[in-house]
């Protein structure tokens, strides 16, 4: 085990309550922010609770700063955790909640972290009198005041409204950078992934499906399941030919050129993110993008300040694009209208 690796989960296997985590492996560096995503019931929380020491793995090891902590008791691991419900002690005021894990009940330390989270005016209050956002800040203060080497978070923003989530997300991002915190965060919200993470692990049925940078997971999913979960388009096609690393794919009458490799005649699936599709009402002049396809708009809907547009490619394929509402209004198209979809070959990938 290299002492240069900050945190590592190695071949983690645990059978718990008729559910099995199977050979989970990943490594993160100091100050990394890892998001663990995947469907409900895939084993994400079990991974976190095994890391912190609530459960012992049947096989595998857990390393922190080069030390094997697999059999360490919880209190010796220097790991903090924040749950979805924050798990504040209802019979203790905010001051005592924050200081609960401190061996040295330093008033200065508690007051300093309270100021950092703008909750110094809440120290005499009890959890039942706090809003969801205030409880979340108290939970964060309690987790960080003990200066953990690793911070685990299990859906800590899920009880917050959208506006509060955005505010808390910015605060967490600032704190992580300021204190060089290393984080492992379970989330279902892809905005958390985009806004906070530099690494992502995708878990399904107790298995690690894909691990990599945020850009790799979101833009280059390896399987249809991962692609669908992270919101990329999945298109069926047949490889026609490959030349110099560029493959032409027939998607039902239209041809897409992609920088990926496939054998001629292979039936394949390809993916592209909605925001990587440029839409033009008029046929564009010669562009650097290799792919320009004329397609019919069949539906659209608004989400906040964004608009999702659905275009029909053929009987088997549709394509979802994402632009701003202003951009959609400037296009001046409606359902039944045709537009030109422009896609760079480098933004399209083959998936399993």
DRENVEX-68339 format. One record per residue (C-alpha): residue number from 1; residue in three letters; x, y, z. Coordinates in pm, whole numbers. Layout:
BEGIN
NUM; ala; X; Y; Z;
...
//
This chain:
BEGIN
1; unk; 0; 0; 0;
2; unk; 153; 329; -111;
3; unk; 181; 600; 148;
4; unk; 110; 855; -125;
5; unk; -252; 743; -162;
6; unk; -482; 936; 70;
7; unk; -785; 703; 82;
8; unk; -844; 363; -70;
9; unk; -1116; 99; -63;
10; unk; -968; -232; -178;
11; unk; -1176; -537; -284;
12; unk; -1448; -453; -31;
13; unk; -1694; -739; 9;
14; unk; -1971; -746; 268;
15; unk; -2284; -958; 296;
16; unk; -2545; -775; 502;
17; unk; -2916; -850; 547;
18; unk; -2951; -1044; 219;
19; unk; -2758; -777; 28;
20; unk; -2400; -803; -93;
21; unk; -2138; -545; -180;
22; unk; -1908; -713; -429;
23; unk; -1541; -621; -462;
24; unk; -1568; -242; -441;
25; unk; -1244; -68; -539;
26; unk; -1164; 302; -562;
27; unk; -889; 545; -466;
28; unk; -910; 918; -398;
29; unk; -646; 1182; -329;
30; unk; -642; 1440; -53;
31; unk; -894; 1722; -117;
32; unk; -1086; 1510; -372;
33; unk; -1464; 1535; -366;
34; unk; -1612; 1197; -457;
35; unk; -1983; 1161; -528;
36; unk; -2131; 811; -508;
37; unk; -2440; 784; -727;
38; unk; -2672; 505; -838;
39; unk; -3029; 381; -799;
40; unk; -3201; 341; -462;
41; unk; -3102; 20; -287;
42; unk; -2772; -17; -473;
43; unk; -2557; -23; -157;
44; unk; -2432; 335; -137;
45; unk; -2510; 391; 233;
46; unk; -2367; 49; 321;
47; unk; -2037; 156; 165;
48; unk; -2031; 473; 379;
49; unk; -2119; 290; 700;
50; unk; -1852; 27; 632;
51; unk; -1595; 301; 569;
52; unk; -1673; 471; 899;
53; unk; -1666; 139; 1088;
54; unk; -2027; 62; 1170;
55; unk; -1986; -270; 989;
56; unk; -1686; -496; 935;
57; unk; -1630; -620; 580;
58; unk; -1617; -994; 514;
59; unk; -1327; -932; 279;
60; unk; -1120; -635; 164;
61; unk; -943; -345; 329;
62; unk; -984; 27; 392;
63; unk; -680; 257; 396;
64; unk; -650; 618; 516;
65; unk; -322; 804; 472;
66; unk; -147; 475; 403;
67; unk; -275; 305; 721;
68; unk; -498; 0; 719;
69; unk; -796; 117; 927;
70; unk; -1022; -178; 839;
71; unk; -1039; -300; 1199;
72; unk; -1010; 37; 1375;
73; unk; -1301; 133; 1602;
74; unk; -1513; 424; 1481;
75; unk; -1359; 677; 1721;
76; unk; -1004; 607; 1597;
77; unk; -1070; 654; 1225;
78; unk; -1069; 1037; 1210;
79; unk; -1375; 1020; 984;
80; unk; -1685; 1235; 1018;
81; unk; -2032; 1162; 882;
82; unk; -2344; 1366; 810;
83; unk; -2675; 1192; 748;
84; unk; -2984; 1293; 555;
85; unk; -3173; 1369; 878;
86; unk; -2861; 1532; 1034;
87; unk; -2900; 1314; 1350;
88; unk; -2877; 1610; 1589;
89; unk; -2934; 1534; 1956;
90; unk; -3280; 1677; 2037;
91; unk; -3206; 1720; 2411;
92; unk; -2889; 1924; 2351;
93; unk; -2874; 2285; 2238;
94; unk; -2675; 2387; 1931;
95; unk; -2363; 2466; 2133;
96; unk; -2356; 2120; 2294;
97; unk; -2443; 1949; 1965;
98; unk; -2146; 2110; 1792;
99; unk; -1909; 2028; 2077;
100; unk; -2032; 1674; 2136;
101; unk; -1737; 1500; 1970;
102; unk; -1466; 1728; 2111;
103; unk; -1241; 1588; 2379;
104; unk; -1142; 1943; 2464;
105; unk; -1471; 2136; 2492;
106; unk; -1302; 2455; 2377;
107; unk; -1544; 2748; 2369;
108; unk; -1321; 2925; 2120;
109; unk; -1328; 2634; 1878;
110; unk; -1706; 2597; 1899;
111; unk; -1763; 2971; 1865;
112; unk; -1523; 2995; 1571;
113; unk; -1693; 2722; 1371;
114; unk; -2036; 2863; 1460;
115; unk; -1930; 3198; 1313;
116; unk; -1802; 3023; 1003;
117; unk; -2148; 2876; 944;
118; unk; -2331; 3194; 1053;
119; unk; -2506; 3014; 1338;
120; unk; -2343; 3192; 1634;
121; unk; -2684; 3342; 1718;
122; unk; -2836; 2992; 1742;
123; unk; -2606; 2840; 2006;
124; unk; -2870; 2842; 2281;
125; unk; -3145; 2703; 2058;
126; unk; -3258; 2340; 2035;
127; unk; -3281; 2142; 1707;
128; unk; -3662; 2134; 1709;
129; unk; -3669; 2515; 1679;
130; unk; -3439; 2529; 1375;
131; unk; -3521; 2531; 1006;
132; unk; -3390; 2256; 779;
133; unk; -3113; 2480; 652;
134; unk; -3010; 2576; 1006;
135; unk; -3005; 2211; 1116;
136; unk; -2789; 2128; 816;
137; unk; -2536; 2398; 911;
138; unk; -2526; 2273; 1272;
139; unk; -2463; 1918; 1148;
140; unk; -2182; 2042; 923;
141; unk; -2028; 2241; 1208;
142; unk; -2042; 1938; 1441;
143; unk; -1878; 1717; 1177;
144; unk; -1597; 1962; 1097;
145; unk; -1515; 2096; 1444;
146; unk; -1331; 1771; 1524;
147; unk; -1118; 1820; 1211;
148; unk; -1180; 1481; 1046;
149; unk; -936; 1362; 782;
150; unk; -1228; 1237; 573;
151; unk; -1589; 1361; 567;
152; unk; -1875; 1131; 463;
153; unk; -2214; 1273; 366;
154; unk; -2530; 1070; 302;
155; unk; -2787; 1279; 110;
156; unk; -2735; 1579; 343;
157; unk; -2923; 1828; 120;
158; unk; -3231; 1620; 38;
159; unk; -3459; 1784; 297;
160; unk; -3378; 2136; 176;
161; unk; -3574; 2340; -76;
162; unk; -3405; 2420; -408;
163; unk; -3298; 2772; -311;
164; unk; -3147; 2659; 19;
165; unk; -2976; 2366; -154;
166; unk; -2804; 2604; -393;
167; unk; -2686; 2825; -106;
168; unk; -2561; 2530; 100;
169; unk; -2390; 2380; -205;
170; unk; -2191; 2701; -254;
171; unk; -2102; 2711; 116;
172; unk; -1981; 2349; 110;
173; unk; -1772; 2418; -199;
174; unk; -1604; 2714; -26;
175; unk; -1538; 2515; 293;
176; unk; -1395; 2217; 109;
177; unk; -1151; 2444; -69;
178; unk; -1066; 2653; 238;
179; unk; -995; 2360; 471;
180; unk; -864; 2114; 213;
181; unk; -1139; 1868; 309;
182; unk; -1165; 1526; 143;
183; unk; -1528; 1424; 93;
184; unk; -1726; 1113; -1;
185; unk; -2085; 1219; -72;
186; unk; -2388; 1003; -155;
187; unk; -2639; 1191; -367;
188; unk; -2924; 1143; -614;
189; unk; -2902; 1505; -730;
190; unk; -2686; 1546; -1039;
191; unk; -2654; 1918; -956;
192; unk; -2450; 1809; -654;
193; unk; -2229; 1605; -883;
194; unk; -2177; 1888; -1131;
195; unk; -2134; 2155; -866;
196; unk; -1912; 1978; -611;
197; unk; -1744; 1663; -738;
198; unk; -1422; 1601; -920;
199; unk; -1465; 1222; -901;
200; unk; -1771; 996; -927;
201; unk; -1841; 631; -843;
202; unk; -2151; 469; -992;
203; unk; -2294; 179; -787;
204; unk; -2562; -68; -902;
205; unk; -2672; -389; -728;
206; unk; -2376; -377; -492;
207; unk; -2121; -349; -773;
208; unk; -1906; -59; -890;
209; unk; -2020; 0; -1248;
210; unk; -1789; 291; -1330;
211; unk; -1538; 512; -1149;
212; unk; -1361; 819; -1284;
213; unk; -1359; 1195; -1309;
214; unk; -1690; 1382; -1315;
215; unk; -1630; 1462; -1681;
216; unk; -1570; 1095; -1765;
217; unk; -1885; 970; -1593;
218; unk; -2114; 1245; -1721;
219; unk; -1976; 1275; -2075;
220; unk; -1838; 925; -2135;
221; unk; -2066; 673; -1961;
222; unk; -1959; 316; -2033;
223; unk; -2299; 143; -2018;
224; unk; -2658; 220; -2117;
225; unk; -2767; 210; -1753;
226; unk; -2511; 470; -1645;
227; unk; -2585; 683; -1952;
228; unk; -2957; 683; -1882;
229; unk; -2905; 762; -1511;
230; unk; -2684; 1066; -1580;
231; unk; -2917; 1198; -1848;
232; unk; -2731; 1141; -2173;
233; unk; -2901; 1050; -2499;
234; unk; -2878; 685; -2606;
235; unk; -2902; 622; -2981;
236; unk; -2912; 287; -3164;
237; unk; -2702; 252; -3476;
238; unk; -2491; 32; -3701;
239; unk; -2122; 92; -3762;
240; unk; -2049; 143; -4133;
241; unk; -1674; 189; -4139;
242; unk; -1382; 310; -3928;
243; unk; -1095; 514; -4066;
244; unk; -816; 673; -3864;
245; unk; -1012; 639; -3540;
246; unk; -1329; 793; -3690;
247; unk; -1635; 567; -3718;
248; unk; -1939; 642; -3934;
249; unk; -2262; 519; -3775;
250; unk; -2596; 474; -3951;
251; unk; -2871; 578; -3707;
252; unk; -3163; 495; -3935;
253; unk; -3098; 693; -4250;
254; unk; -2875; 959; -4099;
255; unk; -2501; 920; -4057;
256; unk; -2305; 1030; -3751;
257; unk; -1928; 1043; -3742;
258; unk; -1772; 974; -3403;
259; unk; -1420; 948; -3265;
260; unk; -1455; 593; -3137;
261; unk; -1386; 245; -3271;
262; unk; -1634; -23; -3384;
263; unk; -1626; -313; -3628;
264; unk; -1812; -270; -3957;
265; unk; -2166; -407; -3925;
266; unk; -2169; -393; -3544;
267; unk; -2500; -292; -3386;
268; unk; -2400; -34; -3127;
269; unk; -2538; 229; -2891;
270; unk; -2389; 576; -2879;
271; unk; -2439; 861; -2633;
272; unk; -2424; 1239; -2635;
273; unk; -2518; 1486; -2363;
274; unk; -2818; 1715; -2433;
275; unk; -2615; 2031; -2371;
276; unk; -2360; 1924; -2636;
277; unk; -2618; 1953; -2914;
278; unk; -2632; 2288; -3095;
279; unk; -2967; 2377; -3254;
280; unk; -3010; 2598; -3559;
281; unk; -3335; 2690; -3737;
282; unk; -3148; 2744; -4063;
283; unk; -2893; 2511; -4218;
284; unk; -2559; 2633; -4086;
285; unk; -2260; 2710; -4306;
286; unk; -1957; 2481; -4307;
287; unk; -1860; 2427; -3941;
288; unk; -1591; 2242; -3750;
289; unk; -1862; 1999; -3632;
290; unk; -1884; 1693; -3857;
291; unk; -2248; 1612; -3784;
292; unk; -2546; 1818; -3900;
293; unk; -2885; 1643; -3898;
294; unk; -3224; 1788; -3989;
295; unk; -3489; 1673; -3741;
296; unk; -3846; 1741; -3631;
297; unk; -3928; 1889; -3289;
298; unk; -4187; 1661; -3127;
299; unk; -4201; 1795; -2770;
300; unk; -4041; 2035; -2522;
301; unk; -4071; 2136; -2158;
302; unk; -3925; 2400; -1927;
303; unk; -3719; 2331; -1617;
304; unk; -3623; 2648; -1435;
305; unk; -3444; 2874; -1682;
306; unk; -3368; 2582; -1915;
307; unk; -3567; 2412; -2188;
308; unk; -3549; 2047; -2294;
309; unk; -3633; 1983; -2660;
310; unk; -3711; 1640; -2805;
311; unk; -3638; 1571; -3173;
312; unk; -3741; 1268; -3377;
313; unk; -3456; 1097; -3562;
314; unk; -3641; 787; -3686;
315; unk; -3886; 525; -3560;
316; unk; -3643; 395; -3297;
317; unk; -3451; 704; -3190;
318; unk; -3526; 1043; -3045;
319; unk; -3280; 1305; -2929;
320; unk; -3303; 1535; -2627;
321; unk; -3132; 1875; -2641;
322; unk; -3091; 2136; -2368;
323; unk; -3079; 2513; -2415;
324; unk; -3181; 2823; -2221;
325; unk; -3540; 2949; -2242;
326; unk; -3413; 3264; -2415;
327; unk; -3229; 3048; -2665;
328; unk; -3546; 2851; -2736;
329; unk; -3750; 3167; -2783;
330; unk; -3486; 3303; -3022;
331; unk; -3511; 2984; -3230;
332; unk; -3881; 3059; -3287;
333; unk; -3976; 2697; -3358;
334; unk; -4271; 2490; -3234;
335; unk; -4377; 2127; -3228;
336; unk; -4381; 1997; -3585;
337; unk; -4110; 2239; -3697;
338; unk; -3775; 2119; -3831;
339; unk; -3433; 2232; -3710;
340; unk; -3072; 2139; -3767;
341; unk; -2890; 1953; -3489;
342; unk; -2515; 2006; -3481;
343; unk; -2292; 1761; -3290;
344; unk; -1914; 1741; -3265;
345; unk; -1769; 1396; -3329;
346; unk; -1563; 1421; -3010;
347; unk; -1881; 1456; -2799;
348; unk; -2031; 1124; -2912;
349; unk; -1921; 797; -2752;
350; unk; -1996; 426; -2790;
351; unk; -2152; 263; -2483;
352; unk; -2206; -102; -2388;
//
